[in-house]
Every structure is written in C-alpha cells, then in structure tokens.
Amino acid sequence: FSQSGGYVCIFHLLQWKSVQAVIPAAPVGTCECWTCVSSVLYVCELYLCVSRACVTGTSLQELLLSGNRLRALPGGLLPPAGPPAPFPLLSRLDAADNEVAELGADIAALPALKSLDVANNQLRELPAALADCPRLKEANFRGNQLRDKRLEKMVNGCQTKAILEYLRAGGRGKGKAESAREEVRKKKREKQQKKDSGEGEQDEVEEVSKLLVKILHVSENPAPLVVKVSPGVKDVRAFIVCCVLKGVNLKPGNALKRFLTMQTKLHEDICEKRTVATIATHDLQLVKAPLTYDVQPPDELKIMPLGRKEIKAKDLLRQLQLEAEEQRKQKKRQNVSGLHKYLQLLDGKDNYPCLVDAEGAVISFPPITNSEKTKIRKETRDLFLEVTSDTSLQICKDVMDTLILKIAELNRSTLENKEGSGSDMELDAGCGPGNLNLPLVVEQVRVVDTDGNLKVLYPSKTDLATVSSLLTVIR
C-alpha cells in the first residue's frame, strides 16, 4: 500500500444518508513510514465504511470522497450492474481532486445518480455507460487529460447533456446528426461499388452533374453580415451559427411548399423535435443588419409570429397553450401539432432567446417561431439561415451542413422538373435548364461577442465536409 499515497480518513456518518471522507493534517514529526501505515488504515477504514454502507445502502444519498488521493473508487461502491441496485438512492458522488485513473462502465449501476464530480483526477477516458445513467444532470470532468481531445474541450465548455449525447453516440458527433453523415457514407460506398462493377462512365456523368456550392469568404464580401452575441444567451441558448445562401428558386409550382416541408422534416429528424437545435430561415432582403442575438424577459420580448399579429412572448405562449388544450379536447388525444409541441422547451426560463435586427424588431424567437417580417415568399431568391442550440456548437454546424445540402437538392429538382404552369413555369434567365450547374453561393457570416471578438465563422474550411460526397464545395 506504500504507493497509494493515502492518508487516514475520518468518516462522518449521518444516519447513513451521507458519507464524507475528511483528511486530517499529518502528525507533527512523522517519519517516512507514516505514509505506509496511514495508507493501510485509510484503505481498511474506507472499505469497511463502504461495506457497512452496502448493508444499509438503501438510504445512502451522498458520498463525498474529494481530496483523498484515491487511485480508484471503492470496489464495493460499483459492483457489476444488475438488480438489485447497490445504492438505489445515491444521487451525489463527489470524488474530485483524487488520482482516479479509470471510471468503469459499472457507473450505470447507480440508478438515482444526479450529480457526479470527478474533476482533477487522472482519467484518460470516459465510459459510454455514463449516458445510461437515467437521472444524471450535472457532471464535472474538468482537469482530466482525456485522449479524445474534442471530448476534453467539451467537458470544459459544454453542458452535461451535450457530453452525454457525445458519449452515447460512441464518439465524434454521432447521434441524429451522425445519421445524416452515415447516409452520405452509404451513398459513397454504393458509388464505389458501381465503379468496381464497371459503371465508371455513369459515375463521371454523376460527378459532372453534382450539386455545386460556392463559398464567398468574408474577405471577398464588400458588405459581410455580422451577428453580435450578448453575454446573456450563455445560460439560455448559448450556440448560434448563421450564413447567407444566394440563388435559390422557390417560384415554380409548389417549390415553396416543398421547402417548408423539408424544414419541418429536419426539425423532426436531425433536430430531434427541436430539442437539440432549431432552424430559422429568412428572406435576406427583409433582414435589417446588423443583427444581435440576445435574451429578453417574456413580458418585454415582442414579435410578430408567422401568420399572427404582434404579441408579447408570454402572451404568445399562453395563447398557444390554450390552443393546445383546445386541440386535445377536439381530437380527444394528448398529442398536439404545430408550434404547440415545443412549448415545454422554454419551461423554467426567466429570459427567452431572440434575434433582433437593426431596427430593434425581433425576427426570430427560437425554438418557437420566426417573424412575419422576414417571411420567405415565392419571390425570395436569397436566404439568411440561422441554427441555434442549447446543446453544442457542433450540432449547429451539422444541422446547417444538412440544411444547405437539402436546399441545394431542392433547388436542383425545381430547375430540372420546371414545375408549375403559366408565369411560374418561366424560370429566370440565369436559372434555365441550360444553367443547372450554376452553384448556389454561401456567404460566410461572422458571429462575434460584444467586443467584436470572433466566436464563430460559418462556413469555415472544415464545414460542409460531412456532405462533400453529394456536394461539390468551391472554396
């Protein structure tokens, strides 16, 4: 035990609902053998304590072990998962400032765990099983040198929900967003199989007709759009990614309807019913820059929602709640549709997020609605796109990548099919059938803080890579 480096611990047992380990100062004039002796005493007492706790573990709610130079969590604490749960009521485990090198998958055996603190240990990996803790809401992993550098950045800057989603997916950006990327990879593999089977010529034709997107960099843009972020959004809905997309054609036939349907499907799928991200699309010509991403109290935030008159946010939510109740009564079921599905996403918020234009008008109120002021119409050619999230910046980027791909696919389909009739049939001269390969133009948008420091630039040189097999990006 001489290498464990532990000290004698005194345990304060409060009706076995809380167990706390406290390190006393070493006796004055102790010799070198004190470390060895104290280590033995420490381990014996600690394991005795945990063993006793196992007997009456049904009432144990907190276990505080921080600052004890532990190399591992007590073996009796995390037995192999399975009924009966060893500590069914343990909601807080604090093991920060130790020397723990491994957090085993058996952590999932704690069904009531709400708060976990293992900061400043020697962890190199976090088990995916953490995502299986059904009630885990707060977790602190800071100060550990993790092998996964992206995960290490996340534990220092993201909310627990985002970290658990990352672990649940088993790595880099999986989950719903990964589904879209996996679909891209699947198509890429199928394409390679065609080549191997001698259908190379067809692939060359496909490559020529591939969807095109051209990036207009901030340095090349005489009037780049900038979004300023106020500090208050950090605790409400911290992440936002924006860009401008020029050259869309929504005029023929039902192109606009299909555009709106596509956005709704993305909200249901990759945005997970708006719980991880929300998309907002605006007519660029109606957007008055510069823009500010801000928060406002519910009784001060005013917006003209799509298809409605101007109203305060608190009154809008009350109105939507009444409509939802009426829907339930009429349809005699619990499920509701439209905006009514998203009301619970703002529960408990003292301030609501909003995107405000240069005239002080709110043009977006995520995750609920956009403004009638910047509503997209058949005549709209240039779009301002916005994705917000309270989960992570990467999710915003993944959603934006997919949104641009879907708009490009929709635009190509519209031009190829020449939908509609009459005046709608007549495409603009620059978008006729002979010009199907003209690229959509994506203009970079900078998101900055109140001092003008850059927070996000989209698209950066690494963005749109997940859809590159379906989209040729001219940088």
C-alpha positions as CSV (number, residue, x, y, z in Angstrom):
1,F,0.0,0.0,0.0
2,S,3.0,2.3,0.2
3,Q,2.4,3.6,-3.3
4,S,-1.2,4.6,-2.8
5,G,-0.1,7.8,-1.0
6,G,-3.3,7.9,1.0
7,Y,-3.9,9.5,4.4
8,V,-6.0,8.4,7.4
9,C,-9.7,9.4,6.8
10,I,-12.3,10.2,9.4
11,F,-15.9,9.4,8.3
12,H,-18.9,11.4,9.4
13,L,-21.9,9.1,9.1
14,L,-25.2,11.0,9.2
15,Q,-27.8,8.3,9.5
16,W,-26.1,6.6,6.5
17,K,-27.7,9.2,4.2
18,S,-24.4,10.9,3.7
19,V,-20.8,9.6,3.9
20,Q,-17.9,12.1,3.8
21,A,-14.2,11.5,3.9
22,V,-12.1,14.3,5.5
23,I,-8.3,14.4,5.5
24,P,-6.7,15.5,8.8
25,A,-3.3,17.0,9.0
26,A,-0.4,14.6,9.4
27,P,1.0,14.4,12.9
28,V,4.0,16.7,13.6
29,G,7.3,15.0,13.3
30,T,6.0,11.9,11.5
31,C,8.5,9.6,9.9
32,E,8.5,8.3,6.3
33,C,6.7,5.1,7.3
34,W,3.7,7.3,8.2
35,T,2.6,7.1,4.6
36,C,2.6,3.3,4.5
37,V,0.8,3.0,7.9
38,S,-1.7,5.6,7.1
39,S,-2.4,4.1,3.7
40,V,-3.2,0.7,5.3
41,L,-5.5,2.4,7.8
42,Y,-7.1,4.5,5.2
43,V,-7.9,1.6,2.9
44,C,-9.2,-0.5,5.7
45,E,-11.5,2.2,7.1
46,L,-12.7,3.3,3.7
47,Y,-13.6,-0.2,2.6
48,L,-15.1,-1.0,5.9
49,C,-17.3,2.1,5.6
50,V,-18.4,1.3,2.1
51,S,-19.1,-2.3,3.1
52,R,-21.3,-1.2,6.0
53,A,-23.0,1.2,3.7
54,C,-23.8,-1.6,1.4
55,V,-25.8,-3.3,4.1
56,T,-27.9,-0.2,4.6
57,G,-27.3,1.3,1.2
58,T,-31.0,1.8,0.5
59,S,-30.8,5.1,2.4
60,L,-27.4,6.4,1.3
61,Q,-27.9,9.5,-0.8
62,E,-24.5,11.3,-0.8
63,L,-20.9,10.0,-0.9
64,L,-18.2,12.7,-0.7
65,L,-14.7,11.5,-1.3
66,S,-12.9,14.5,-2.8
67,G,-9.3,15.2,-1.9
68,N,-8.3,11.8,-0.7
69,R,-5.6,10.8,-3.3
70,L,-7.8,7.8,-4.3
71,R,-6.4,5.7,-7.2
72,A,-9.8,4.1,-7.8
73,L,-13.3,4.3,-6.5
74,P,-14.1,1.8,-3.7
75,G,-14.8,-1.6,-5.1
76,G,-17.9,-2.1,-3.1
77,L,-19.4,1.1,-4.5
78,L,-19.8,-0.1,-8.1
79,P,-20.5,-3.8,-8.2
80,P,-21.5,-5.2,-11.6
81,A,-24.7,-3.7,-12.9
82,G,-27.9,-5.6,-12.4
83,P,-30.6,-6.0,-9.8
84,P,-30.7,-5.2,-7.0
85,A,-29.1,-1.8,-7.4
86,P,-26.3,-1.4,-4.8
87,F,-27.3,2.2,-3.9
88,P,-30.8,2.9,-5.2
89,L,-30.9,6.4,-3.7
90,L,-27.3,7.6,-4.2
91,S,-27.8,10.9,-6.0
92,R,-24.5,12.6,-5.4
93,L,-21.0,11.2,-5.8
94,D,-18.1,13.7,-5.3
95,A,-14.6,12.2,-6.0
96,A,-12.9,15.3,-7.3
97,D,-9.2,16.1,-6.6
98,N,-8.0,12.4,-6.3
99,E,-5.8,10.2,-8.5
100,V,-8.6,8.1,-10.1
101,A,-7.3,6.7,-13.4
102,E,-10.4,4.8,-14.5
103,L,-14.2,5.3,-14.3
104,G,-15.7,1.9,-15.0
105,A,-18.8,1.1,-17.0
106,D,-20.5,-0.1,-13.8
107,I,-21.3,3.6,-13.1
108,A,-24.6,2.8,-14.8
109,A,-25.4,0.7,-11.7
110,L,-26.3,3.9,-9.8
111,P,-29.9,4.5,-11.0
112,A,-30.5,7.7,-8.9
113,L,-27.2,9.4,-9.6
114,K,-27.9,13.1,-10.5
115,S,-24.6,14.8,-9.7
116,L,-21.1,13.3,-10.4
117,D,-17.9,15.2,-9.8
118,V,-14.6,13.6,-10.8
119,A,-12.7,16.8,-11.7
120,N,-8.9,16.9,-11.4
121,N,-8.2,13.2,-11.5
122,Q,-6.1,11.2,-13.9
123,L,-8.9,9.9,-16.2
124,R,-7.9,9.3,-19.8
125,E,-11.3,8.1,-21.0
126,L,-15.0,8.4,-20.0
127,P,-17.2,5.3,-20.3
128,A,-20.1,5.4,-22.7
129,A,-22.1,3.9,-19.9
130,L,-22.4,7.3,-18.3
131,A,-25.0,8.1,-20.9
132,D,-27.1,5.2,-19.4
133,C,-27.4,6.9,-16.0
134,P,-31.1,7.8,-16.3
135,R,-31.0,10.8,-13.9
136,L,-27.6,12.3,-14.4
137,K,-28.0,16.0,-14.9
138,E,-24.7,17.5,-13.6
139,A,-21.3,16.2,-14.2
140,N,-17.8,17.7,-13.8
141,F,-15.0,16.1,-15.7
142,R,-12.7,19.1,-15.9
143,G,-9.0,18.8,-15.2
144,N,-8.6,15.3,-16.7
145,Q,-6.3,14.8,-19.7
146,L,-8.6,12.9,-21.9
147,R,-7.3,11.0,-25.0
148,D,-10.2,12.3,-27.0
149,K,-9.3,16.0,-27.4
150,R,-12.6,17.0,-28.7
151,L,-14.3,15.4,-25.7
152,E,-11.7,17.3,-23.5
153,K,-12.8,20.6,-25.0
154,M,-16.5,19.6,-24.5
155,V,-16.0,18.9,-20.8
156,N,-14.5,22.3,-20.3
157,G,-17.2,24.2,-22.2
158,C,-20.4,22.2,-22.9
159,Q,-23.4,21.3,-20.8
160,T,-23.7,17.8,-19.4
161,K,-26.4,17.0,-21.8
162,A,-24.1,17.5,-24.8
163,I,-21.3,15.5,-23.2
164,L,-23.6,12.5,-22.6
165,E,-25.0,12.7,-26.1
166,Y,-21.5,12.5,-27.4
167,L,-20.6,9.5,-25.2
168,R,-23.9,7.8,-26.1
169,A,-23.0,8.1,-29.8
170,G,-19.6,6.5,-29.1
171,G,-17.5,9.3,-30.4
172,R,-17.3,12.2,-32.8
173,G,-20.6,13.9,-33.4
174,K,-22.8,10.9,-33.8
175,G,-26.4,10.6,-32.8
176,K,-29.1,12.1,-35.0
177,A,-26.6,14.3,-36.8
178,E,-24.4,11.3,-37.5
179,S,-27.4,9.6,-39.2
180,A,-27.2,12.1,-41.9
181,R,-23.5,11.6,-42.3
182,E,-23.9,7.8,-42.3
183,E,-26.4,8.1,-45.1
184,V,-23.8,10.1,-47.0
185,R,-21.2,7.5,-46.4
186,K,-23.6,4.8,-47.5
187,K,-24.2,6.5,-50.8
188,K,-20.4,7.0,-51.2
189,R,-19.9,3.2,-50.7
190,E,-22.6,2.4,-53.2
191,K,-21.0,4.8,-55.7
192,Q,-17.6,3.0,-55.2
193,Q,-19.3,-0.4,-55.8
194,K,-20.7,0.9,-59.1
195,K,-17.2,1.9,-60.2
196,D,-15.8,-1.5,-59.2
197,S,-18.6,-3.2,-61.3
198,G,-17.6,-1.2,-64.4
199,E,-20.1,1.6,-64.3
200,G,-17.4,4.3,-64.1
201,E,-18.7,6.2,-67.1
202,Q,-22.0,6.7,-65.4
203,D,-20.2,8.0,-62.3
204,E,-18.4,10.5,-64.4
205,V,-21.7,11.8,-65.6
206,E,-22.9,12.0,-62.0
207,E,-19.8,13.9,-61.0
208,V,-20.4,16.5,-63.7
209,S,-24.0,17.0,-62.6
210,K,-23.0,17.1,-58.9
211,L,-24.6,19.8,-56.8
212,L,-22.4,22.9,-56.6
213,V,-22.0,25.4,-53.8
214,K,-19.5,28.3,-53.9
215,I,-18.2,29.9,-50.7
216,L,-17.9,33.7,-50.6
217,H,-15.4,34.5,-47.9
218,V,-15.7,37.5,-45.6
219,S,-12.5,39.0,-47.2
220,E,-14.2,38.9,-50.6
221,N,-17.5,40.3,-49.5
222,P,-17.8,44.1,-49.6
223,A,-20.7,44.0,-47.1
224,P,-20.4,40.9,-44.9
225,L,-23.2,40.2,-42.4
226,V,-22.3,40.1,-38.7
227,V,-24.2,38.8,-35.8
228,K,-23.3,40.1,-32.3
229,V,-24.0,37.9,-29.3
230,S,-24.9,39.3,-25.9
231,P,-23.5,37.6,-22.8
232,G,-27.0,36.7,-21.5
233,V,-27.5,33.9,-24.1
234,K,-24.9,31.7,-22.4
235,D,-27.4,30.5,-19.7
236,V,-30.4,30.3,-22.1
237,R,-29.5,29.1,-25.6
238,A,-25.7,29.6,-26.0
239,F,-25.0,28.5,-29.5
240,I,-25.8,30.1,-32.9
241,V,-24.5,29.5,-36.4
242,C,-25.5,31.7,-39.4
243,C,-24.9,32.1,-43.1
244,V,-26.3,33.6,-46.3
245,L,-27.4,31.4,-49.2
246,K,-28.0,33.1,-52.6
247,G,-29.5,31.8,-55.8
248,V,-32.5,29.7,-54.7
249,N,-35.6,29.5,-56.8
250,L,-38.9,29.0,-54.9
251,K,-41.1,30.4,-57.6
252,P,-42.1,27.4,-59.8
253,G,-45.1,25.3,-58.8
254,N,-45.1,24.0,-55.2
255,A,-41.3,24.7,-54.6
256,L,-42.0,26.9,-51.6
257,K,-44.3,24.3,-50.1
258,R,-41.7,21.6,-50.5
259,F,-39.1,24.0,-49.0
260,L,-41.2,24.4,-45.8
261,T,-41.9,20.7,-45.7
262,M,-38.2,20.0,-45.9
263,Q,-37.5,22.3,-43.0
264,T,-40.2,20.6,-40.9
265,K,-38.7,17.2,-41.6
266,L,-35.3,18.4,-40.5
267,H,-36.8,19.7,-37.2
268,E,-38.4,16.3,-36.6
269,D,-35.3,14.3,-37.5
270,I,-31.8,15.8,-37.1
271,C,-33.0,18.5,-34.7
272,E,-34.8,15.8,-32.6
273,K,-38.1,17.7,-32.5
274,R,-36.2,21.0,-31.8
275,T,-34.8,19.6,-28.6
276,V,-31.1,19.8,-29.8
277,A,-31.4,22.5,-32.4
278,T,-33.8,24.9,-34.2
279,I,-33.7,26.2,-37.8
280,A,-34.8,29.6,-38.8
281,T,-34.9,30.8,-42.5
282,H,-35.4,34.4,-43.5
283,D,-35.7,36.4,-46.7
284,L,-32.4,38.2,-46.8
285,Q,-33.8,41.3,-48.5
286,L,-36.1,41.8,-45.5
287,V,-33.3,41.4,-42.9
288,K,-32.0,44.7,-41.5
289,A,-28.4,44.3,-40.4
290,P,-26.5,44.3,-38.1
291,L,-28.2,41.6,-36.0
292,T,-28.0,40.9,-32.3
293,Y,-28.5,37.5,-30.7
294,D,-29.9,38.5,-27.3
295,V,-32.2,37.5,-24.4
296,Q,-35.3,39.4,-23.2
297,P,-37.8,38.8,-20.4
298,P,-41.1,37.2,-21.5
299,D,-43.1,40.3,-20.8
300,E,-40.8,42.5,-22.8
301,L,-40.0,40.4,-25.9
302,K,-42.4,41.3,-28.7
303,I,-42.6,39.5,-32.0
304,M,-45.0,39.3,-35.0
305,P,-45.1,35.5,-35.3
306,L,-45.7,33.9,-38.7
307,G,-49.4,34.3,-39.5
308,R,-50.2,36.3,-36.4
309,K,-50.3,39.9,-35.1
310,E,-47.5,41.4,-32.9
311,I,-47.6,40.0,-29.4
312,K,-45.5,39.6,-26.3
313,A,-43.8,36.3,-25.8
314,K,-45.6,35.5,-22.6
315,D,-48.9,36.2,-24.2
316,L,-48.0,34.1,-27.2
317,L,-47.1,31.1,-25.1
318,R,-50.3,31.5,-23.1
319,Q,-52.3,31.7,-26.3
320,L,-50.5,28.6,-27.8
321,Q,-51.2,26.7,-24.5
322,L,-54.9,27.4,-24.8
323,E,-54.9,26.4,-28.4
324,A,-53.1,23.1,-27.4
325,E,-55.7,22.4,-24.8
326,E,-58.5,23.0,-27.3
327,Q,-56.8,20.7,-29.8
328,R,-56.7,17.9,-27.1
329,K,-60.4,18.3,-26.4
330,Q,-61.4,18.3,-30.0
331,K,-59.2,15.4,-31.1
332,K,-59.6,13.6,-27.7
333,R,-55.9,12.8,-27.6
334,Q,-52.8,14.0,-25.8
335,N,-50.6,14.7,-28.8
336,V,-50.7,18.2,-30.3
337,S,-49.3,19.6,-33.6
338,G,-47.6,22.7,-34.9
339,L,-45.9,25.2,-32.5
340,H,-47.8,23.7,-29.6
341,K,-45.4,20.7,-29.5
342,Y,-42.5,23.0,-28.4
343,L,-43.9,25.0,-25.6
344,Q,-42.2,22.8,-22.9
345,L,-38.8,23.7,-24.3
346,L,-39.0,27.1,-22.6
347,D,-40.2,25.8,-19.2
348,G,-38.3,27.4,-16.3
349,K,-36.6,30.1,-18.4
350,D,-36.5,33.6,-16.9
351,N,-35.4,35.1,-20.3
352,Y,-36.1,34.0,-23.8
353,P,-33.6,34.0,-26.7
354,C,-34.2,36.2,-29.7
355,L,-32.5,37.5,-32.8
356,V,-33.0,41.3,-33.1
357,D,-32.5,43.4,-36.3
358,A,-31.0,46.9,-36.6
359,E,-34.5,48.5,-36.0
360,G,-35.0,46.6,-32.8
361,A,-37.5,44.2,-34.2
362,V,-37.3,40.5,-33.1
363,I,-37.1,38.4,-36.3
364,S,-36.6,35.1,-34.6
365,F,-37.7,33.5,-31.3
366,P,-36.1,30.1,-31.0
367,P,-37.3,27.4,-30.6
368,I,-40.8,28.7,-31.1
369,T,-41.2,30.8,-34.3
370,N,-39.8,33.3,-36.8
371,S,-41.2,36.7,-37.6
372,E,-43.7,37.6,-40.3
373,K,-41.4,40.5,-41.0
374,T,-38.7,38.3,-42.7
375,K,-41.1,35.6,-44.0
376,I,-39.9,33.7,-47.1
377,R,-42.1,34.1,-50.2
378,K,-42.1,32.6,-53.7
379,E,-40.2,35.6,-54.9
380,T,-37.4,35.1,-52.4
381,R,-34.0,34.4,-54.0
382,D,-31.6,35.0,-51.2
383,L,-31.8,33.5,-47.7
384,F,-30.5,34.2,-44.3
385,L,-30.1,30.9,-42.4
386,E,-29.8,30.5,-38.7
387,V,-29.4,27.5,-36.4
388,T,-29.5,27.8,-32.6
389,S,-28.9,25.2,-29.9
390,D,-28.5,24.9,-26.2
391,T,-26.6,21.6,-26.6
392,S,-23.4,22.3,-28.6
393,L,-21.9,24.4,-31.4
394,Q,-21.0,21.3,-33.4
395,I,-24.7,20.3,-33.6
396,C,-25.5,23.7,-35.0
397,K,-22.9,23.2,-37.7
398,D,-24.0,19.6,-38.5
399,V,-27.6,20.8,-38.9
400,M,-26.5,23.8,-41.1
401,D,-24.5,21.4,-43.3
402,T,-27.5,19.2,-43.9
403,L,-29.8,22.2,-44.4
404,I,-27.6,23.6,-47.2
405,L,-27.5,20.2,-48.8
406,K,-31.2,19.8,-48.7
407,I,-31.8,23.3,-50.2
408,A,-29.3,22.5,-53.0
409,E,-31.1,19.3,-53.7
410,L,-34.5,21.0,-53.7
411,N,-33.2,23.8,-56.0
412,R,-31.8,21.3,-58.5
413,S,-35.0,19.4,-58.5
414,T,-37.0,22.5,-59.1
415,L,-34.9,23.6,-62.1
416,E,-34.8,20.1,-63.6
417,N,-38.5,19.5,-63.4
418,K,-39.6,23.0,-64.3
419,E,-42.6,22.6,-62.1
420,G,-45.8,24.5,-62.3
421,S,-47.5,26.3,-65.2
422,G,-48.1,29.8,-66.6
423,S,-45.8,32.5,-65.3
424,D,-44.4,30.2,-62.6
425,M,-43.2,28.0,-65.4
426,E,-40.8,30.7,-66.7
427,L,-37.5,30.4,-64.8
428,D,-35.2,33.3,-64.6
429,A,-32.7,33.6,-67.4
430,G,-29.8,32.7,-65.2
431,C,-31.5,29.6,-63.9
432,G,-32.8,27.9,-67.0
433,P,-32.3,24.2,-67.9
434,G,-29.0,25.1,-69.6
435,N,-27.7,26.6,-66.4
436,L,-28.5,23.8,-63.9
437,N,-24.8,23.6,-62.8
438,L,-24.6,27.2,-61.6
439,P,-23.6,27.0,-58.0
440,L,-25.6,28.4,-55.0
441,V,-23.5,30.9,-53.2
442,V,-22.9,30.6,-49.5
443,E,-21.7,33.8,-47.9
444,Q,-19.7,33.5,-44.6
445,V,-21.3,35.1,-41.6
446,R,-19.3,36.1,-38.5
447,V,-20.7,35.7,-35.0
448,V,-18.9,38.0,-32.6
449,D,-19.1,38.9,-28.9
450,T,-20.0,42.4,-27.7
451,D,-16.3,43.4,-28.0
452,G,-16.1,42.3,-31.6
453,N,-14.1,39.1,-30.9
454,L,-14.8,36.3,-33.3
455,K,-16.8,33.4,-31.8
456,V,-17.9,31.5,-34.9
457,L,-17.3,31.8,-38.6
458,Y,-19.5,29.7,-40.9
459,P,-18.8,28.0,-43.2
460,S,-15.1,27.6,-42.2
461,K,-12.7,25.5,-44.2
462,T,-13.8,22.3,-42.3
463,D,-17.5,22.9,-42.6
464,L,-19.7,21.1,-45.2
465,A,-17.2,18.2,-45.2
466,T,-19.9,15.8,-44.0
467,V,-21.9,16.3,-47.1
468,S,-18.9,16.5,-49.5
469,S,-19.8,13.3,-51.4
470,L,-23.1,14.8,-52.5
471,L,-22.0,18.4,-52.7
472,T,-19.1,20.0,-54.5
473,V,-17.9,22.9,-52.5
474,I,-15.9,25.6,-54.4
475,R,-13.7,27.3,-51.8
